Each structure stands twice: as C-alpha cells, then as structure tokens.
Amino acid sequence: MNKSDITRDFCMLKGPLAKKGYDWWWHSFTAEHVKTGEQKSFYIEYFLCNPARAQQGPVLVWNDPAGRQAGKRPSYCMVNAGFWGKEKGQLHRFFPWSQVSIPPE
C-alpha cells in the first residue's frame, strides 16, 4: 500500500460515481505569527459531491427532510477552512457545479 499512485490525487467522480459519489481532499498546515512566534495549525478541505446531479445552485439536503424524503440528493463543491485550539473555528463555502472547474488530471 506504500506505492505511489498519482492517479489517486485526480478527481474520481466519473461514471457512476458522478451521480452517486463524493471526493475529498484535506490539507493541514502550521502558521507562525510573525511577531510572537506562536504557531497555529489550520486546514483546508475540498469536498466534491455528485457533479452529475448539478443544479443552478448547490443542493444541500441535510436540513431539508422533505427533500430527502422526495429522493433529492446533494450536489455541490464545498471549501472548508478552519483551525484548532482554544480559539477554534471554521468557515464553509458551498459552490454550484456551474462555478467549479476541476481538471480531470
């Protein structure tokens, strides 16, 4: 399992996965305050969900019981940035697929 395979970094949402799948990348970093030298860890996350079900806006169904019951499926690209610690926080931004461009490789 320790073999390098760059294709695992490509977007995998093709074929059946484009309608019923998700892809996720997560990167963690450490920043250092320029004056105090204090270090703080933070992350950036990319979450892609069901591009073949794209609509005009991002489709979020976890707060929509009627939509879930009607068979509505999520479809969006989410960017999430956040940090840990005593003063933790995070920001989410959801995009419709019409505003997203992801190269196949």
C-alpha positions as protocol buffer text, in pm:
chain_id: "A"
residue {
  index: 1
  type: MET
  ca { x: 0 y: 0 z: 0 }
}
residue {
  index: 2
  type: ASN
  ca { x: 301 y: 226 z: 17 }
}
residue {
  index: 3
  type: LYS
  ca { x: 334 y: 252 z: -363 }
}
residue {
  index: 4
  type: SER
  ca { x: 296 y: 599 z: -510 }
}
residue {
  index: 5
  type: ASP
  ca { x: -3 y: 636 z: -742 }
}
residue {
  index: 6
  type: ILE
  ca { x: -56 y: 994 z: -859 }
}
residue {
  index: 7
  type: THR
  ca { x: -392 y: 900 z: -1013 }
}
residue {
  index: 8
  type: ARG
  ca { x: -534 y: 875 z: -660 }
}
residue {
  index: 9
  type: ASP
  ca { x: -496 y: 1255 z: -644 }
}
residue {
  index: 10
  type: PHE
  ca { x: -718 y: 1302 z: -952 }
}
residue {
  index: 11
  type: CYS
  ca { x: -1089 y: 1368 z: -920 }
}
residue {
  index: 12
  type: MET
  ca { x: -1257 y: 1026 z: -911 }
}
residue {
  index: 13
  type: LEU
  ca { x: -1614 y: 1141 z: -986 }
}
residue {
  index: 14
  type: LYS
  ca { x: -1658 y: 981 z: -1327 }
}
residue {
  index: 15
  type: GLY
  ca { x: -1906 y: 723 z: -1450 }
}
residue {
  index: 16
  type: PRO
  ca { x: -2148 y: 602 z: -1179 }
}
residue {
  index: 17
  type: LEU
  ca { x: -1959 y: 797 z: -910 }
}
residue {
  index: 18
  type: ALA
  ca { x: -2054 y: 1126 z: -1079 }
}
residue {
  index: 19
  type: LYS
  ca { x: -2416 y: 1066 z: -975 }
}
residue {
  index: 20
  type: LYS
  ca { x: -2368 y: 880 z: -651 }
}
residue {
  index: 21
  type: GLY
  ca { x: -2031 y: 964 z: -505 }
}
residue {
  index: 22
  type: TYR
  ca { x: -1804 y: 1214 z: -339 }
}
residue {
  index: 23
  type: ASP
  ca { x: -1437 y: 1304 z: -344 }
}
residue {
  index: 24
  type: TRP
  ca { x: -1245 y: 1470 z: -64 }
}
residue {
  index: 25
  type: TRP
  ca { x: -905 y: 1632 z: -19 }
}
residue {
  index: 26
  type: TRP
  ca { x: -779 y: 1760 z: 313 }
}
residue {
  index: 27
  type: HIS
  ca { x: -456 y: 1951 z: 382 }
}
residue {
  index: 28
  type: SER
  ca { x: -320 y: 2063 z: 717 }
}
residue {
  index: 29
  type: PHE
  ca { x: -68 y: 2342 z: 774 }
}
residue {
  index: 30
  type: THR
  ca { x: 106 y: 2524 z: 1056 }
}
residue {
  index: 31
  type: ALA
  ca { x: 141 y: 2902 z: 1051 }
}
residue {
  index: 32
  type: GLU
  ca { x: 368 y: 3113 z: 1269 }
}
residue {
  index: 33
  type: HIS
  ca { x: 274 y: 3457 z: 1399 }
}
residue {
  index: 34
  type: VAL
  ca { x: 533 y: 3700 z: 1260 }
}
residue {
  index: 35
  type: LYS
  ca { x: 570 y: 3898 z: 1587 }
}
residue {
  index: 36
  type: THR
  ca { x: 510 y: 3647 z: 1868 }
}
residue {
  index: 37
  type: GLY
  ca { x: 637 y: 3329 z: 1701 }
}
residue {
  index: 38
  type: GLU
  ca { x: 325 y: 3146 z: 1820 }
}
residue {
  index: 39
  type: GLN
  ca { x: 235 y: 2854 z: 1595 }
}
residue {
  index: 40
  type: LYS
  ca { x: -119 y: 2765 z: 1498 }
}
residue {
  index: 41
  type: SER
  ca { x: -238 y: 2466 z: 1298 }
}
residue {
  index: 42
  type: PHE
  ca { x: -509 y: 2507 z: 1035 }
}
residue {
  index: 43
  type: TYR
  ca { x: -659 y: 2311 z: 748 }
}
residue {
  index: 44
  type: ILE
  ca { x: -823 y: 2349 z: 410 }
}
residue {
  index: 45
  type: GLU
  ca { x: -1068 y: 2086 z: 292 }
}
residue {
  index: 46
  type: TYR
  ca { x: -1225 y: 2032 z: -51 }
}
residue {
  index: 47
  type: PHE
  ca { x: -1536 y: 1815 z: -70 }
}
residue {
  index: 48
  type: LEU
  ca { x: -1698 y: 1735 z: -406 }
}
residue {
  index: 49
  type: CYS
  ca { x: -2039 y: 1570 z: -419 }
}
residue {
  index: 50
  type: ASN
  ca { x: -2245 y: 1428 z: -708 }
}
residue {
  index: 51
  type: PRO
  ca { x: -2147 y: 1657 z: -1001 }
}
residue {
  index: 52
  type: ALA
  ca { x: -2382 y: 1474 z: -1242 }
}
residue {
  index: 53
  type: ARG
  ca { x: -2677 y: 1589 z: -1028 }
}
residue {
  index: 54
  type: ALA
  ca { x: -2580 y: 1956 z: -1062 }
}
residue {
  index: 55
  type: GLN
  ca { x: -2848 y: 2224 z: -1045 }
}
residue {
  index: 56
  type: GLN
  ca { x: -2834 y: 2602 z: -1066 }
}
residue {
  index: 57
  type: GLY
  ca { x: -2732 y: 2635 z: -701 }
}
residue {
  index: 58
  type: PRO
  ca { x: -2561 y: 2399 z: -458 }
}
residue {
  index: 59
  type: VAL
  ca { x: -2802 y: 2128 z: -338 }
}
residue {
  index: 60
  type: LEU
  ca { x: -2778 y: 2072 z: 37 }
}
residue {
  index: 61
  type: VAL
  ca { x: -3028 y: 1825 z: 180 }
}
residue {
  index: 62
  type: TRP
  ca { x: -2925 y: 1761 z: 540 }
}
residue {
  index: 63
  type: ASN
  ca { x: -3157 y: 2042 z: 660 }
}
residue {
  index: 64
  type: ASP
  ca { x: -3433 y: 1951 z: 415 }
}
residue {
  index: 65
  type: PRO
  ca { x: -3633 y: 1648 z: 542 }
}
residue {
  index: 66
  type: ALA
  ca { x: -3895 y: 1690 z: 267 }
}
residue {
  index: 67
  type: GLY
  ca { x: -3622 y: 1697 z: 1 }
}
residue {
  index: 68
  type: ARG
  ca { x: -3459 y: 1385 z: 142 }
}
residue {
  index: 69
  type: GLN
  ca { x: -3795 y: 1207 z: 155 }
}
residue {
  index: 70
  type: ALA
  ca { x: -3858 y: 1305 z: -209 }
}
residue {
  index: 71
  type: GLY
  ca { x: -3526 y: 1144 z: -305 }
}
residue {
  index: 72
  type: LYS
  ca { x: -3332 y: 1466 z: -351 }
}
residue {
  index: 73
  type: ARG
  ca { x: -2955 y: 1407 z: -346 }
}
residue {
  index: 74
  type: PRO
  ca { x: -2682 y: 1656 z: -255 }
}
residue {
  index: 75
  type: SER
  ca { x: -2472 y: 1817 z: -528 }
}
residue {
  index: 76
  type: TYR
  ca { x: -2207 y: 2079 z: -455 }
}
residue {
  index: 77
  type: CYS
  ca { x: -1842 y: 2166 z: -416 }
}
residue {
  index: 78
  type: MET
  ca { x: -1751 y: 2274 z: -63 }
}
residue {
  index: 79
  type: VAL
  ca { x: -1438 y: 2453 z: 53 }
}
residue {
  index: 80
  type: ASN
  ca { x: -1388 y: 2446 z: 429 }
}
residue {
  index: 81
  type: ALA
  ca { x: -1108 y: 2624 z: 616 }
}
residue {
  index: 82
  type: GLY
  ca { x: -1057 y: 2609 z: 988 }
}
residue {
  index: 83
  type: PHE
  ca { x: -823 y: 2588 z: 1282 }
}
residue {
  index: 84
  type: TRP
  ca { x: -799 y: 2404 z: 1613 }
}
residue {
  index: 85
  type: GLY
  ca { x: -717 y: 2506 z: 1968 }
}
residue {
  index: 86
  type: LYS
  ca { x: -868 y: 2725 z: 2237 }
}
residue {
  index: 87
  type: GLU
  ca { x: -996 y: 2975 z: 1978 }
}
residue {
  index: 88
  type: LYS
  ca { x: -1109 y: 2721 z: 1721 }
}
residue {
  index: 89
  type: GLY
  ca { x: -1327 y: 2800 z: 1421 }
}
residue {
  index: 90
  type: GLN
  ca { x: -1416 y: 2706 z: 1066 }
}
residue {
  index: 91
  type: LEU
  ca { x: -1574 y: 2852 z: 754 }
}
residue {
  index: 92
  type: HIS
  ca { x: -1768 y: 2659 z: 489 }
}
residue {
  index: 93
  type: ARG
  ca { x: -1843 y: 2783 z: 139 }
}
residue {
  index: 94
  type: PHE
  ca { x: -2066 y: 2586 z: -99 }
}
residue {
  index: 95
  type: PHE
  ca { x: -2050 y: 2630 z: -476 }
}
residue {
  index: 96
  type: PRO
  ca { x: -2278 y: 2500 z: -754 }
}
residue {
  index: 97
  type: TRP
  ca { x: -2102 y: 2291 z: -1014 }
}
residue {
  index: 98
  type: SER
  ca { x: -2157 y: 2566 z: -1275 }
}
residue {
  index: 99
  type: GLN
  ca { x: -1896 y: 2773 z: -1085 }
}
residue {
  index: 100
  type: VAL
  ca { x: -1641 y: 2493 z: -1048 }
}
residue {
  index: 101
  type: SER
  ca { x: -1363 y: 2387 z: -1280 }
}
residue {
  index: 102
  type: ILE
  ca { x: -1164 y: 2078 z: -1185 }
}
residue {
  index: 103
  type: PRO
  ca { x: -911 y: 1937 z: -1430 }
}
residue {
  index: 104
  type: PRO
  ca { x: -951 y: 1563 z: -1494 }
}
residue {
  index: 105
  type: GLU
  ca { x: -583 y: 1508 z: -1410 }
}
